[in-house]
Amino acid sequence: MVHALGGMRGPARTFDAFAREIAHSWDVSVMVPSGFLADSLGDVTGVHLQRLPAARSRPLAWARGASTILGFVSRDGRPDVIHANGLSALNLAAPAALRWRLPTLVHFHESEIGRRQRALLKTWRILGLRPSFAPVSAFAKEILMSTGSADRMLGTLPNPIISYAGSGTLSRRPGTACVGYVGDAKPRKGLHLLAEIAVRMRNEDVAWHLYGVSGRENGYVDAVRSRICEAGLEDRVEWHGTVTSTAQAYRGVDVLLVPSLRESFCRVALEGMASGVPVVASRIPGMTEVVGLASDEYQFDPNDPAEAVAMLHRLLNDGSAYQDVAARGVEVARRFEVERVAQTLVRYYEATLAASARPAASCRSRSGC
């Protein structure tokens, strides 16, 4: 299993959950840079950790990482399947996969494919690499289809969550309402929409807790912070910065607001639902495949912050609606627990092996991936 980045964003947590679950019955070699995943998986039974070297530039990081994987496979033996967690991981694993004709499965997360990734996919295809793809959602599948990969497409493979459904509350706590945001400082996460929603609710008894952003990251966040201050809401907004425990963040809010402009899946919304927290989210492709299963009536048009205000107002003031949405979210989230999703992943491993004409039986118990 190969992952290209050291942070703890959604794809990394997906990788962590899969590696832990698959290691119960397979020997799993994990190749990742230093960081969250290396620290998290370092002492997991059945997981053999290989750290990828760091570098100052992307080309150098790729060269060193690909060389490390080539050396690892040459030294420790060929795995039955390479599981590349995203297109960046595929780029790292591609030289080894090509050299030894290794069956390769790519779990596709990205909501956008730029020119560079399209060119690399085309290059690997020309060189003879034919990976299988498991996109994270139907929306991600549509995007991937545009790269000419339709003939290697398996079904969707949603992001899994560790089993903690129902760990939150199903009734709103008394006093000041707490609306939470969990995300990063990129504009596509819609932090500016949260600011507009907060401005429209400035006369409500609401506090806003922002996890994953410190308020000082970049010019975009500076503009959002200025908007909040101009509205006199600086005392109502708390910037928590880096999150080490997302579960703790969800437990600290009454409602989770997910105002993203673009998502290929949205783990944050799913984790909020699993924690028993009602979710109000933007009505966009990808998001509807998660939130829409539980509460499509609480998805708003990103161009209409007033619509989100009405939804938040109802949830924060109608105890029956609050409990109903929270309970439906918990129930839907159980479908995405890693124990269930990993069964699909194993089937995709076997399909990838079958497509390469290698025997699948060798991969089912205590074999490499």
C-alpha positions, 0 to 999 in steps of 0.5 A: 500500500502506497501513500504519497503525503505525510499529513492527516487529511481525508485520504490519509485517514482512509488509508489508515483505516484500510491498512488496519483492517486489511492487516487482520488477514493479510501481510501489508507493506505500507510505504509512506513518508514520515508524518501522521500515517507513519506514526499511526501505523508504526506499531500495528500488527501485520503492517510492515512500515517503509518510510519514503524519503522527504525532499524539497521539490516534487520531482526530487520527492518522486525520484527518491520515493520511486527509487525506494519502492523499487529497492523495497520490492527488489529486496523483500519480494513482489507483492500480489497487489499494489494499492496506490492511495490516489494518483500521486501514490500511483506515480510513486509506485508506477516504476515498480509496477511496470518493472515487475508487471505488478497488478495495481489498484488505484483508489481515486480521491481527487475532485480535480485532475489537472494537466500534469496528472492527465499527462502522467496517466497517459504516459504510464498507459503508453509505457504499458501500465494498466491499473484498475481504478476504484473511485471514491464516489460516482462523481469521482468516477465521472471525472476519472472517465474523462482520462480514458480509463473507462476500460479499467474502472471498477465500482466505487469504493467510498472512504471508510470510517472507524466504527464510532457511530453513535458516540455523539449526542442525539439532542442539542445541549442547552445554552449557546449553540455551537456550529462547527467547521472542520476543514482546511484553508482552501477556498473550495472548502467554502470558509467564506460561505460560513462567514456570510452565514455567520453574519446573517445569524449575528443576532442569534445566540450562536458560537462558531468553532473552526477546526483545521484553520488558525485564521492566519494561513493565507490571503483568502483566510485573512479576507474571511477573518476581516469579514467576520471582524467587520460584522462584529463577530470576532468574539463569537468565532474561535479558530482552533488550528490544527486538529489532532483528534477529529472525534473530539472536534465533532463532540464539541459542536451541536451542528456541523456546517460543511459549506464546500464548493467542490468535493469528490466524497466528503469524509468530514460530513460522514464523520460528523454524521457518525458522531451523532451531529446533524450536518448542514452541507452544500448541495454539490455532487459528491456531497449528496452521495453522503449527506443526501442519504440521511438528510437531503432537506438540509443541503443548501445552494452554495449561492444562497447562504440564506438557505443555510441560515434557515436550515441551521435555525430550524435544527437549533430550535426544533428539538424533534428535527434535531434528533431525527436528523442526528439519528438518521445520520448515525444510521447511514454512517454505519454503512461506511464503517471500515469492516463493511467497506473493506470487504469491497476493497478485497473484492477489488483486489481480487478483480485486479488480480484476475485482470492481470491473469495472476491467481487470486487465491494467493492473496487472500490470507497473509500475503502482500499488498 
